[in-house]
């Protein structure tokens, strides 16, 4: 209901502005366009095939783990305690490997994300280029997406330019195909020595890549065997894992409060447009006869370039490095102690080894507590620092809009066509914004 109300307000204010300024508005249905683009359907089919193969591999590993669990349950009565622990450790390693493989396929930066970006992004760019071309030719002031989160209660079919976008894409595809045929016809049929050399180099590079992959797999297998050999040293640590996890969960509950504060701040930043639209509706009802102006500003850019944000980032970075150095020092001391006790294990009595194992457990618990305390402090610093920055940015945007007689401001990133007044310079003057930071390099595909 909230989205419907806000969208009704937006259509009401935009319609009044269009009547006074003769602004032209159109809309598209992105889902309809993509469903009628053959390249998108091919890309989606390719992605689905890959997902099916990955799922099959994960299911196979999961079934293998279930078989191991079933065998252990059936044989547990006749196995010794050491053999039971060995099999349980093997099952735990398999489960860790399954979770790692699932993250590799379907994680935030996994194979599925990269493949989708590689296949779908060129098609989306083609659609957006067609929309920009049509908007410039038809002189549209706004182009909305009917299939986006913005709910459209009613839309006149004559303002739908989806078919026009498809026609533009088809025309561009035909031109590209024609040019490709001309290029292919003019290309020599027989390979030159240079081409043969390039093909040979490419095949050699592929062979090298395969050999590197095999070497990595071999190295991973060697590491796995090394982990299995050390299982006797880690048995005491495995017995204490449950207690450590319980202590860790208690500390994590304390950090949730700081996380909720950060989430509220981010939600407040995302819903800033909604609050501005409500203010527009209030002002629009009071003065419908007055001329209404539309403005836009890149809200995230304003936040990122504020001196306070840069100062907060520098402070958090220094604090993070300080905590990291402290934790690394504790880690090196713990690893040195474990290495020393392991090397001397054969020459010590059973009571001494047991006492040393307990000492290592205490040090490990202190290390975990130091990590968690550092994380909680960083979360609190970030939450406390962001709150006044967001409030200051909102007040500056409202002041800049009022000084220019603008009744409502939209976030520039949510618009396809932006012909309203850009308030970034006015906000920059009020807040003393800094220059944009250089964009990070894109990851290799």
Secondary structure, 3 states (H helix, E strand, C coil): CHHHHHHHHHHHHHHHHHHHHCCCEEEECHHHHHHCCHHHHHHHHHHHHHHHHHHHHHHHHHHHHHHHHHHHHHHCCCCCHHHHHHHHHHHHHHHHHHHHHHHHHHCCCCHHHHHHHHHHHHHHHHHHHHHHHHHHHHCCCEEEECCCCCCCCCCCHHHECHHHHHHHHHHHHHHHHHHHHHHHHHCCCCCCHHHHHHHHHHHHHHHHHHHHHHHHHHHHHHHHHHHHHCHHHHHHHHHHHHHHHHHHHHHHHHHHHHHHHHHHHHHHHHCHHHHHHHHHHHHHHHCCCCCCCEEEECHHHHHHHCHHHHHHHHHHHHHHHHHHHHHHHHHHHHHHHHHHHHHCHHHCCHHHHHHHHHHHHHHHHHHHHHHHHHHHHHHHHHHHHHHHHHHHHHHHHHHHHHHCCCCEEEEHHHCCCCCCEECHHHHHHHHCCCCCCCCCCCCCC
